[in-house]
Amino acid sequence: MLNTCEGVLDGSDDTPFDCGAVATALVNAAWSRGLGAVINSQGIMQSPVAREHAGIAGDQVIKKV
């Protein structure tokens, strides 16, 4: 799962924590409904590909959770 945040928030200590909390909640919600889900940081290594296929705007920062 890739998380993004507004570019102006990059460098904030709270942003990675907030994104991680959201990612964890989404994975837990999926599992509770019988859907397999994992948090995988490999997408960050291919940011241009992920950005293109997920439609992530250029002003969004892709963060590893």
mmCIF file of the N, C-alpha and C atoms, coordinates in Angstrom:
data_MODEL
# 
_entry.id   MODEL 
# 
loop_
_atom_site.group_PDB 
_atom_site.id 
_atom_site.type_symbol 
_atom_site.label_atom_id 
_atom_site.label_alt_id 
_atom_site.label_comp_id 
_atom_site.label_asym_id 
_atom_site.label_entity_id 
_atom_site.label_seq_id 
_atom_site.pdbx_PDB_ins_code 
_atom_site.Cartn_x 
_atom_site.Cartn_y 
_atom_site.Cartn_z 
_atom_site.occupancy 
_atom_site.B_iso_or_equiv 
_atom_site.pdbx_formal_charge 
_atom_site.auth_seq_id 
_atom_site.auth_comp_id 
_atom_site.auth_asym_id 
_atom_site.auth_atom_id 
_atom_site.pdbx_PDB_model_num 
ATOM 1   N N  . MET A 1 1  ? 0.844   -1.156  0.000   1.00 0.00 ? 1  MET A N  1 
ATOM 2   C CA . MET A 1 1  ? 0.000   0.000   0.000   1.00 0.00 ? 1  MET A CA 1 
ATOM 3   C C  . MET A 1 1  ? 0.898   1.230   0.000   1.00 0.00 ? 1  MET A C  1 
ATOM 4   N N  . LEU A 1 2  ? 0.605   2.130   -0.874  1.00 0.00 ? 2  LEU A N  1 
ATOM 5   C CA . LEU A 1 2  ? 1.322   3.397   -0.895  1.00 0.00 ? 2  LEU A CA 1 
ATOM 6   C C  . LEU A 1 2  ? 0.454   4.451   -0.245  1.00 0.00 ? 2  LEU A C  1 
ATOM 7   N N  . ASN A 1 3  ? 1.073   5.315   0.468   1.00 0.00 ? 3  ASN A N  1 
ATOM 8   C CA . ASN A 1 3  ? 0.371   6.439   1.060   1.00 0.00 ? 3  ASN A CA 1 
ATOM 9   C C  . ASN A 1 3  ? 0.964   7.712   0.491   1.00 0.00 ? 3  ASN A C  1 
ATOM 10  N N  . THR A 1 4  ? 0.126   8.687   0.313   1.00 0.00 ? 4  THR A N  1 
ATOM 11  C CA . THR A 1 4  ? 0.615   9.966   -0.165  1.00 0.00 ? 4  THR A CA 1 
ATOM 12  C C  . THR A 1 4  ? 0.169   11.056  0.795   1.00 0.00 ? 4  THR A C  1 
ATOM 13  N N  . CYS A 1 5  ? 0.845   12.175  0.720   1.00 0.00 ? 5  CYS A N  1 
ATOM 14  C CA . CYS A 1 5  ? 0.456   13.339  1.504   1.00 0.00 ? 5  CYS A CA 1 
ATOM 15  C C  . CYS A 1 5  ? 0.751   14.579  0.677   1.00 0.00 ? 5  CYS A C  1 
ATOM 16  N N  . GLU A 1 6  ? 0.156   15.671  1.041   1.00 0.00 ? 6  GLU A N  1 
ATOM 17  C CA . GLU A 1 6  ? 0.430   16.936  0.362   1.00 0.00 ? 6  GLU A CA 1 
ATOM 18  C C  . GLU A 1 6  ? 1.915   17.247  0.473   1.00 0.00 ? 6  GLU A C  1 
ATOM 19  N N  . GLY A 1 7  ? 2.485   17.739  -0.598  1.00 0.00 ? 7  GLY A N  1 
ATOM 20  C CA . GLY A 1 7  ? 3.909   18.054  -0.608  1.00 0.00 ? 7  GLY A CA 1 
ATOM 21  C C  . GLY A 1 7  ? 4.322   19.025  0.482   1.00 0.00 ? 7  GLY A C  1 
ATOM 22  N N  . VAL A 1 8  ? 3.436   19.942  0.861   1.00 0.00 ? 8  VAL A N  1 
ATOM 23  C CA . VAL A 1 8  ? 3.766   20.927  1.897   1.00 0.00 ? 8  VAL A CA 1 
ATOM 24  C C  . VAL A 1 8  ? 3.917   20.279  3.265   1.00 0.00 ? 8  VAL A C  1 
ATOM 25  N N  . LEU A 1 9  ? 3.389   19.061  3.433   1.00 0.00 ? 9  LEU A N  1 
ATOM 26  C CA . LEU A 1 9  ? 3.504   18.366  4.710   1.00 0.00 ? 9  LEU A CA 1 
ATOM 27  C C  . LEU A 1 9  ? 4.746   17.490  4.794   1.00 0.00 ? 9  LEU A C  1 
ATOM 28  N N  . ASP A 1 10 ? 5.473   17.361  3.682   1.00 0.00 ? 10 ASP A N  1 
ATOM 29  C CA . ASP A 1 10 ? 6.662   16.522  3.673   1.00 0.00 ? 10 ASP A CA 1 
ATOM 30  C C  . ASP A 1 10 ? 7.655   17.037  4.701   1.00 0.00 ? 10 ASP A C  1 
ATOM 31  N N  . GLY A 1 11 ? 8.185   16.138  5.485   1.00 0.00 ? 11 GLY A N  1 
ATOM 32  C CA . GLY A 1 11 ? 9.133   16.514  6.524   1.00 0.00 ? 11 GLY A CA 1 
ATOM 33  C C  . GLY A 1 11 ? 8.493   16.639  7.896   1.00 0.00 ? 11 GLY A C  1 
ATOM 34  N N  . SER A 1 12 ? 7.178   16.637  7.951   1.00 0.00 ? 12 SER A N  1 
ATOM 35  C CA . SER A 1 12 ? 6.470   16.708  9.224   1.00 0.00 ? 12 SER A CA 1 
ATOM 36  C C  . SER A 1 12 ? 6.605   15.377  9.955   1.00 0.00 ? 12 SER A C  1 
ATOM 37  N N  . ASP A 1 13 ? 6.797   15.424  11.248  1.00 0.00 ? 13 ASP A N  1 
ATOM 38  C CA . ASP A 1 13 ? 6.896   14.197  12.037  1.00 0.00 ? 13 ASP A CA 1 
ATOM 39  C C  . ASP A 1 13 ? 5.558   13.473  12.129  1.00 0.00 ? 13 ASP A C  1 
ATOM 40  N N  . ASP A 1 14 ? 4.455   14.188  11.993  1.00 0.00 ? 14 ASP A N  1 
ATOM 41  C CA . ASP A 1 14 ? 3.133   13.588  12.156  1.00 0.00 ? 14 ASP A CA 1 
ATOM 42  C C  . ASP A 1 14 ? 2.672   12.835  10.913  1.00 0.00 ? 14 ASP A C  1 
ATOM 43  N N  . THR A 1 15 ? 3.084   13.269  9.738   1.00 0.00 ? 15 THR A N  1 
ATOM 44  C CA . THR A 1 15 ? 2.569   12.699  8.494   1.00 0.00 ? 15 THR A CA 1 
ATOM 45  C C  . THR A 1 15 ? 2.820   11.200  8.377   1.00 0.00 ? 15 THR A C  1 
ATOM 46  N N  . PRO A 1 16 ? 4.055   10.693  8.560   1.00 0.00 ? 16 PRO A N  1 
ATOM 47  C CA . PRO A 1 16 ? 4.248   9.243   8.447   1.00 0.00 ? 16 PRO A CA 1 
ATOM 48  C C  . PRO A 1 16 ? 3.437   8.468   9.488   1.00 0.00 ? 16 PRO A C  1 
ATOM 49  N N  . PHE A 1 17 ? 3.314   9.002   10.677  1.00 0.00 ? 17 PHE A N  1 
ATOM 50  C CA . PHE A 1 17 ? 2.532   8.331   11.712  1.00 0.00 ? 17 PHE A CA 1 
ATOM 51  C C  . PHE A 1 17 ? 1.072   8.252   11.300  1.00 0.00 ? 17 PHE A C  1 
ATOM 52  N N  . ASP A 1 18 ? 0.517   9.359   10.832  1.00 0.00 ? 18 ASP A N  1 
ATOM 53  C CA . ASP A 1 18 ? -0.883  9.386   10.416  1.00 0.00 ? 18 ASP A CA 1 
ATOM 54  C C  . ASP A 1 18 ? -1.120  8.430   9.253   1.00 0.00 ? 18 ASP A C  1 
ATOM 55  N N  . CYS A 1 19 ? -0.232  8.434   8.269   1.00 0.00 ? 19 CYS A N  1 
ATOM 56  C CA . CYS A 1 19 ? -0.378  7.547   7.119   1.00 0.00 ? 19 CYS A CA 1 
ATOM 57  C C  . CYS A 1 19 ? -0.270  6.085   7.539   1.00 0.00 ? 19 CYS A C  1 
ATOM 58  N N  . GLY A 1 20 ? 0.633   5.805   8.449   1.00 0.00 ? 20 GLY A N  1 
ATOM 59  C CA . GLY A 1 20 ? 0.792   4.441   8.943   1.00 0.00 ? 20 GLY A CA 1 
ATOM 60  C C  . GLY A 1 20 ? -0.434  3.973   9.707   1.00 0.00 ? 20 GLY A C  1 
ATOM 61  N N  . ALA A 1 21 ? -1.016  4.861   10.486  1.00 0.00 ? 21 ALA A N  1 
ATOM 62  C CA . ALA A 1 21 ? -2.217  4.516   11.241  1.00 0.00 ? 21 ALA A CA 1 
ATOM 63  C C  . ALA A 1 21 ? -3.376  4.223   10.304  1.00 0.00 ? 21 ALA A C  1 
ATOM 64  N N  . VAL A 1 22 ? -3.520  5.009   9.261   1.00 0.00 ? 22 VAL A N  1 
ATOM 65  C CA . VAL A 1 22 ? -4.584  4.790   8.280   1.00 0.00 ? 22 VAL A CA 1 
ATOM 66  C C  . VAL A 1 22 ? -4.358  3.476   7.543   1.00 0.00 ? 22 VAL A C  1 
ATOM 67  N N  . ALA A 1 23 ? -3.125  3.226   7.119   1.00 0.00 ? 23 ALA A N  1 
ATOM 68  C CA . ALA A 1 23 ? -2.818  1.986   6.403   1.00 0.00 ? 23 ALA A CA 1 
ATOM 69  C C  . ALA A 1 23 ? -3.119  0.768   7.267   1.00 0.00 ? 23 ALA A C  1 
ATOM 70  N N  . THR A 1 24 ? -2.728  0.823   8.524   1.00 0.00 ? 24 THR A N  1 
ATOM 71  C CA . THR A 1 24 ? -2.986  -0.288  9.450   1.00 0.00 ? 24 THR A CA 1 
ATOM 72  C C  . THR A 1 24 ? -4.483  -0.503  9.631   1.00 0.00 ? 24 THR A C  1 
ATOM 73  N N  . ALA A 1 25 ? -5.229  0.569   9.783   1.00 0.00 ? 25 ALA A N  1 
ATOM 74  C CA . ALA A 1 25 ? -6.680  0.462   9.954   1.00 0.00 ? 25 ALA A CA 1 
ATOM 75  C C  . ALA A 1 25 ? -7.334  -0.154  8.715   1.00 0.00 ? 25 ALA A C  1 
ATOM 76  N N  . LEU A 1 26 ? -6.882  0.241   7.520   1.00 0.00 ? 26 LEU A N  1 
ATOM 77  C CA . LEU A 1 26 ? -7.446  -0.317  6.293   1.00 0.00 ? 26 LEU A CA 1 
ATOM 78  C C  . LEU A 1 26 ? -7.158  -1.813  6.169   1.00 0.00 ? 26 LEU A C  1 
ATOM 79  N N  . VAL A 1 27 ? -5.933  -2.210  6.487   1.00 0.00 ? 27 VAL A N  1 
ATOM 80  C CA . VAL A 1 27 ? -5.579  -3.631  6.424   1.00 0.00 ? 27 VAL A CA 1 
ATOM 81  C C  . VAL A 1 27 ? -6.394  -4.418  7.441   1.00 0.00 ? 27 VAL A C  1 
ATOM 82  N N  . ASN A 1 28 ? -6.509  -3.910  8.644   1.00 0.00 ? 28 ASN A N  1 
ATOM 83  C CA . ASN A 1 28 ? -7.297  -4.604  9.671   1.00 0.00 ? 28 ASN A CA 1 
ATOM 84  C C  . ASN A 1 28 ? -8.763  -4.704  9.275   1.00 0.00 ? 28 ASN A C  1 
ATOM 85  N N  . ALA A 1 29 ? -9.303  -3.655  8.685   1.00 0.00 ? 29 ALA A N  1 
ATOM 86  C CA . ALA A 1 29 ? -10.700 -3.680  8.239   1.00 0.00 ? 29 ALA A CA 1 
ATOM 87  C C  . ALA A 1 29 ? -10.883 -4.716  7.132   1.00 0.00 ? 29 ALA A C  1 
ATOM 88  N N  . ALA A 1 30 ? -9.929  -4.787  6.207   1.00 0.00 ? 30 ALA A N  1 
ATOM 89  C CA . ALA A 1 30 ? -10.024 -5.777  5.128   1.00 0.00 ? 30 ALA A CA 1 
ATOM 90  C C  . ALA A 1 30 ? -10.002 -7.191  5.693   1.00 0.00 ? 30 ALA A C  1 
ATOM 91  N N  . TRP A 1 31 ? -9.061  -7.466  6.598   1.00 0.00 ? 31 TRP A N  1 
ATOM 92  C CA . TRP A 1 31 ? -8.963  -8.799  7.195   1.00 0.00 ? 31 TRP A CA 1 
ATOM 93  C C  . TRP A 1 31 ? -10.231 -9.148  7.966   1.00 0.00 ? 31 TRP A C  1 
ATOM 94  N N  . SER A 1 32 ? -10.803 -8.191  8.653   1.00 0.00 ? 32 SER A N  1 
ATOM 95  C CA . SER A 1 32 ? -12.010 -8.474  9.443   1.00 0.00 ? 32 SER A CA 1 
ATOM 96  C C  . SER A 1 32 ? -13.201 -8.830  8.558   1.00 0.00 ? 32 SER A C  1 
ATOM 97  N N  . ARG A 1 33 ? -13.106 -8.490  7.274   1.00 0.00 ? 33 ARG A N  1 
ATOM 98  C CA . ARG A 1 33 ? -14.181 -8.798  6.322   1.00 0.00 ? 33 ARG A CA 1 
ATOM 99  C C  . ARG A 1 33 ? -13.803 -9.956  5.392   1.00 0.00 ? 33 ARG A C  1 
ATOM 100 N N  . GLY A 1 34 ? -12.726 -10.649 5.752   1.00 0.00 ? 34 GLY A N  1 
ATOM 101 C CA . GLY A 1 34 ? -12.330 -11.825 4.990   1.00 0.00 ? 34 GLY A CA 1 
ATOM 102 C C  . GLY A 1 34 ? -11.496 -11.538 3.756   1.00 0.00 ? 34 GLY A C  1 
ATOM 103 N N  . LEU A 1 35 ? -10.999 -10.324 3.625   1.00 0.00 ? 35 LEU A N  1 
ATOM 104 C CA . LEU A 1 35 ? -10.151 -9.976  2.486   1.00 0.00 ? 35 LEU A CA 1 
ATOM 105 C C  . LEU A 1 35 ? -8.691  -9.968  2.918   1.00 0.00 ? 35 LEU A C  1 
ATOM 106 N N  . GLY A 1 36 ? -7.851  -10.660 2.185   1.00 0.00 ? 36 GLY A N  1 
ATOM 107 C CA . GLY A 1 36 ? -6.433  -10.645 2.497   1.00 0.00 ? 36 GLY A CA 1 
ATOM 108 C C  . GLY A 1 36 ? -5.819  -9.318  2.095   1.00 0.00 ? 36 GLY A C  1 
ATOM 109 N N  . ALA A 1 37 ? -5.009  -8.761  2.934   1.00 0.00 ? 37 ALA A N  1 
ATOM 110 C CA . ALA A 1 37 ? -4.346  -7.492  2.636   1.00 0.00 ? 37 ALA A CA 1 
ATOM 111 C C  . ALA A 1 37 ? -3.038  -7.426  3.415   1.00 0.00 ? 37 ALA A C  1 
ATOM 112 N N  . VAL A 1 38 ? -2.037  -6.831  2.807   1.00 0.00 ? 38 VAL A N  1 
ATOM 113 C CA . VAL A 1 38 ? -0.756  -6.637  3.475   1.00 0.00 ? 38 VAL A CA 1 
ATOM 114 C C  . VAL A 1 38 ? -0.242  -5.239  3.155   1.00 0.00 ? 38 VAL A C  1 
ATOM 115 N N  . ILE A 1 39 ? 0.658   -4.759  3.969   1.00 0.00 ? 39 ILE A N  1 
ATOM 116 C CA . ILE A 1 39 ? 1.333   -3.490  3.707   1.00 0.00 ? 39 ILE A CA 1 
ATOM 117 C C  . ILE A 1 39 ? 2.663   -3.844  3.067   1.00 0.00 ? 39 ILE A C  1 
ATOM 118 N N  . ASN A 1 40 ? 2.865   -3.387  1.850   1.00 0.00 ? 40 ASN A N  1 
ATOM 119 C CA . ASN A 1 40 ? 4.051   -3.730  1.080   1.00 0.00 ? 40 ASN A CA 1 
ATOM 120 C C  . ASN A 1 40 ? 4.736   -2.444  0.642   1.00 0.00 ? 40 ASN A C  1 
ATOM 121 N N  . SER A 1 41 ? 5.968   -2.272  1.021   1.00 0.00 ? 41 SER A N  1 
ATOM 122 C CA . SER A 1 41 ? 6.671   -1.021  0.711   1.00 0.00 ? 41 SER A CA 1 
ATOM 123 C C  . SER A 1 41 ? 7.411   -1.067  -0.625  1.00 0.00 ? 41 SER A C  1 
ATOM 124 N N  . GLN A 1 42 ? 7.236   -2.116  -1.404  1.00 0.00 ? 42 GLN A N  1 
ATOM 125 C CA . GLN A 1 42 ? 7.966   -2.213  -2.668  1.00 0.00 ? 42 GLN A CA 1 
ATOM 126 C C  . GLN A 1 42 ? 7.551   -1.143  -3.671  1.00 0.00 ? 42 GLN A C  1 
ATOM 127 N N  . GLY A 1 43 ? 6.316   -0.669  -3.590  1.00 0.00 ? 43 GLY A N  1 
ATOM 128 C CA . GLY A 1 43 ? 5.856   0.347   -4.528  1.00 0.00 ? 43 GLY A CA 1 
ATOM 129 C C  . GLY A 1 43 ? 6.666   1.626   -4.475  1.00 0.00 ? 43 GLY A C  1 
ATOM 130 N N  . ILE A 1 44 ? 7.221   1.946   -3.317  1.00 0.00 ? 44 ILE A N  1 
ATOM 131 C CA . ILE A 1 44 ? 8.004   3.173   -3.171  1.00 0.00 ? 44 ILE A CA 1 
ATOM 132 C C  . ILE A 1 44 ? 9.258   3.126   -4.045  1.00 0.00 ? 44 ILE A C  1 
ATOM 133 N N  . MET A 1 45 ? 9.748   1.913   -4.325  1.00 0.00 ? 45 MET A N  1 
ATOM 134 C CA . MET A 1 45 ? 10.938  1.778   -5.158  1.00 0.00 ? 45 MET A CA 1 
ATOM 135 C C  . MET A 1 45 ? 10.625  2.034   -6.626  1.00 0.00 ? 45 MET A C  1 
ATOM 136 N N  . GLN A 1 46 ? 9.358   1.978   -6.978  1.00 0.00 ? 46 GLN A N  1 
ATOM 137 C CA . GLN A 1 46 ? 8.919   2.203   -8.354  1.00 0.00 ? 46 GLN A CA 1 
ATOM 138 C C  . GLN A 1 46 ? 7.920   3.360   -8.386  1.00 0.00 ? 46 GLN A C  1 
ATOM 139 N N  . SER A 1 47 ? 8.259   4.451   -7.714  1.00 0.00 ? 47 SER A N  1 
ATOM 140 C CA . SER A 1 47 ? 7.353   5.588   -7.595  1.00 0.00 ? 47 SER A CA 1 
ATOM 141 C C  . SER A 1 47 ? 6.785   6.073   -8.922  1.00 0.00 ? 47 SER A C  1 
ATOM 142 N N  . PRO A 1 48 ? 7.592   6.215   -9.990  1.00 0.00 ? 48 PRO A N  1 
ATOM 143 C CA . PRO A 1 48 ? 7.017   6.696   -11.247 1.00 0.00 ? 48 PRO A CA 1 
ATOM 144 C C  . PRO A 1 48 ? 5.939   5.758   -11.797 1.00 0.00 ? 48 PRO A C  1 
ATOM 145 N N  . VAL A 1 49 ? 6.153   4.466   -11.665 1.00 0.00 ? 49 VAL A N  1 
ATOM 146 C CA . VAL A 1 49 ? 5.177   3.490   -12.154 1.00 0.00 ? 49 VAL A CA 1 
ATOM 147 C C  . VAL A 1 49 ? 3.910   3.560   -11.308 1.00 0.00 ? 49 VAL A C  1 
ATOM 148 N N  . ALA A 1 50 ? 4.077   3.577   -9.989  1.00 0.00 ? 50 ALA A N  1 
ATOM 149 C CA . ALA A 1 50 ? 2.931   3.656   -9.094  1.00 0.00 ? 50 ALA A CA 1 
ATOM 150 C C  . ALA A 1 50 ? 2.169   4.957   -9.322  1.00 0.00 ? 50 ALA A C  1 
ATOM 151 N N  . ARG A 1 51 ? 2.881   6.048   -9.476  1.00 0.00 ? 51 ARG A N  1 
ATOM 152 C CA . ARG A 1 51 ? 2.253   7.355   -9.703  1.00 0.00 ? 51 ARG A CA 1 
ATOM 153 C C  . ARG A 1 51 ? 1.416   7.343   -10.987 1.00 0.00 ? 51 ARG A C  1 
ATOM 154 N N  . GLU A 1 52 ? 1.969   6.754   -12.047 1.00 0.00 ? 52 GLU A N  1 
ATOM 155 C CA . GLU A 1 52 ? 1.263   6.715   -13.332 1.00 0.00 ? 52 GLU A CA 1 
ATOM 156 C C  . GLU A 1 52 ? -0.001  5.855   -13.250 1.00 0.00 ? 52 GLU A C  1 
ATOM 157 N N  . HIS A 1 53 ? 0.127   4.657   -12.727 1.00 0.00 ? 53 HIS A N  1 
ATOM 158 C CA . HIS A 1 53 ? -0.993  3.714   -12.746 1.00 0.00 ? 53 HIS A CA 1 
ATOM 159 C C  . HIS A 1 53 ? -2.048  4.005   -11.681 1.00 0.00 ? 53 HIS A C  1 
ATOM 160 N N  . ALA A 1 54 ? -1.647  4.636   -10.590 1.00 0.00 ? 54 ALA A N  1 
ATOM 161 C CA . ALA A 1 54 ? -2.613  4.966   -9.535  1.00 0.00 ? 54 ALA A CA 1 
ATOM 162 C C  . ALA A 1 54 ? -3.168  6.379   -9.692  1.00 0.00 ? 54 ALA A C  1 
ATOM 163 N N  . GLY A 1 55 ? -2.632  7.118   -10.672 1.00 0.00 ? 55 GLY A N  1 
ATOM 164 C CA . GLY A 1 55 ? -3.123  8.476   -10.890 1.00 0.00 ? 55 GLY A CA 1 
ATOM 165 C C  . GLY A 1 55 ? -2.785  9.423   -9.756  1.00 0.00 ? 55 GLY A C  1 
ATOM 166 N N  . ILE A 1 56 ? -1.601  9.272   -9.178  1.00 0.00 ? 56 ILE A N  1 
ATOM 167 C CA . ILE A 1 56 ? -1.171  10.115  -8.063  1.00 0.00 ? 56 ILE A CA 1 
ATOM 168 C C  . ILE A 1 56 ? -0.602  11.409  -8.624  1.00 0.00 ? 56 ILE A C  1 
ATOM 169 N N  . ALA A 1 57 ? -1.152  12.512  -8.193  1.00 0.00 ? 57 ALA A N  1 
ATOM 170 C CA . ALA A 1 57 ? -0.743  13.830  -8.695  1.00 0.00 ? 57 ALA A CA 1 
ATOM 171 C C  . ALA A 1 57 ? 0.711   14.139  -8.329  1.00 0.00 ? 57 ALA A C  1 
ATOM 172 N N  . GLY A 1 58 ? 1.333   14.988  -9.129  1.00 0.00 ? 58 GLY A N  1 
ATOM 173 C CA . GLY A 1 58 ? 2.724   15.365  -8.917  1.00 0.00 ? 58 GLY A CA 1 
ATOM 174 C C  . GLY A 1 58 ? 2.974   16.133  -7.625  1.00 0.00 ? 58 GLY A C  1 
ATOM 175 N N  . ASP A 1 59 ? 1.927   16.783  -7.070  1.00 0.00 ? 59 ASP A N  1 
ATOM 176 C CA . ASP A 1 59 ? 2.125   17.525  -5.826  1.00 0.00 ? 59 ASP A CA 1 
ATOM 177 C C  . ASP A 1 59 ? 1.936   16.650  -4.584  1.00 0.00 ? 59 ASP A C  1 
ATOM 178 N N  . GLN A 1 60 ? 1.704   15.352  -4.787  1.00 0.00 ? 60 GLN A N  1 
ATOM 179 C CA . GLN A 1 60 ? 1.582   14.411  -3.680  1.00 0.00 ? 60 GLN A CA 1 
ATOM 180 C C  . GLN A 1 60 ? 2.917   13.713  -3.465  1.00 0.00 ? 60 GLN A C  1 
ATOM 181 N N  . VAL A 1 61 ? 3.303   13.516  -2.220  1.00 0.00 ? 61 VAL A N  1 
ATOM 182 C CA . VAL A 1 61 ? 4.531   12.840  -1.863  1.00 0.00 ? 61 VAL A CA 1 
ATOM 183 C C  . VAL A 1 61 ? 4.186   11.388  -1.536  1.00 0.00 ? 61 VAL A C  1 
ATOM 184 N N  . ILE A 1 62 ? 4.892   10.444  -2.145  1.00 0.00 ? 62 ILE A N  1 
ATOM 185 C CA . ILE A 1 62 ? 4.662   9.028   -1.854  1.00 0.00 ? 62 ILE A CA 1 
ATOM 186 C C  . ILE A 1 62 ? 5.533   8.653   -0.674  1.00 0.00 ? 62 ILE A C  1 
ATOM 187 N N  . LYS A 1 63 ? 4.931   8.103   0.360   1.00 0.00 ? 63 LYS A N  1 
ATOM 188 C CA . LYS A 1 63 ? 5.644   7.771   1.593   1.00 0.00 ? 63 LYS A CA 1 
ATOM 189 C C  . LYS A 1 63 ? 5.655   6.275   1.826   1.00 0.00 ? 63 LYS A C  1 
ATOM 190 N N  . LYS A 1 64 ? 6.750   5.785   2.359   1.00 0.00 ? 64 LYS A N  1 
ATOM 191 C CA . LYS A 1 64 ? 6.836   4.407   2.826   1.00 0.00 ? 64 LYS A CA 1 
ATOM 192 C C  . LYS A 1 64 ? 6.257   4.374   4.237   1.00 0.00 ? 64 LYS A C  1 
ATOM 193 N N  . VAL A 1 65 ? 5.414   3.404   4.474   1.00 0.00 ? 65 VAL A N  1 
ATOM 194 C CA . VAL A 1 65 ? 4.786   3.300   5.808   1.00 0.00 ? 65 VAL A CA 1 
ATOM 195 C C  . VAL A 1 65 ? 5.472   2.214   6.586   1.00 0.00 ? 65 VAL A C  1 
# 
